[in-house]
Amino acid sequence: MPHNQSDGPHVSRETPQWADHQSVTVDVSRETEVDFMAPQVPVEVEFDTPIARAARVAMSVRGHGDDGWPRPERCRVMSVANQKGGVGKTTTTVNIAASLAMHGNRVLVVDLDPQGNASTALGMERGAEDRSIYHCLVEDEEMRNLARPVPNIDNLWCVPATIDLAGAEIELVSLVARESRLKRAFAAYDTGELDYILIDCPPSLGLLTVNAMVACDEVMIPIQCEYYALEGLGQLLRNVELVKSHLNPGLDISTFVLTMYDGRTRLASQVADEVRGHFGDLVLKTLVPRSVRVSEAPSYGQSVMTYDPGSTGAVAYMEAAKEIAYQARASAGN
């Protein structure tokens, strides 16, 4: 099309071009006239933009505008376990613990994984001389002396892990009551001061995981929404039954969390449906999606709940934690 060579700026036929700043009245409708130069009365407008929505979500995740979630009648001790690596055990432990703490619950995270990833994500500085859960299991150090407050999150504490824990499996073999060392440590700790204890288990079914299952009442199992995640699940369930039969009659699997969900793939939906078909109401309704922010947060020594509280991963973990909190109320009412 040829370029319009008119002197004035190009405007649409419907847009008036103001030549001066005099009061101009525009016929908006038959009933309404607007004087653009008259004093305007302030009008409250509720903005519903993506930024505004993200801000509201972030405030909700941080616990603002919420009356607080219900607290259990007694401390819930939960092991987060799956012998398959990379399914989101540590991420689930850390972010659910942070969410519960942000909404009025008192939470202790016990890092039982020699890799110490939960300790890193919660900002625990660890040196060669620092005491850790290893000293509790092997040297009978009181857990109260090992628990440290988590920076920037009230009501949240962590018992960290160090590389010393890597040798604990071998050292525990020769100790008396080796399967119940952690349970004895909890018995000496006044759990009446806590609402939740979450134990981050290593990706194995060795003595450390057995200690966690003997010490807890509930097992939470994160399941990655991929085919390989279902392999080996049967062995984990059998081990839970063995511990229940011989060492901890009160042990139950209470929660399955579907992690790393990718709604673009049919496989993820099939895995989710398969798990829900087998385990029913034990599976949380919330699907935790893949999220770059969730992966980035530990490198800053934070959970995603403080690193980017408005991200999809943070919102999903907040909803999952809320389900767990209200799950406790429902079970108490039965």
Disulfide bonds with the S-S distance in Angstrom:
none
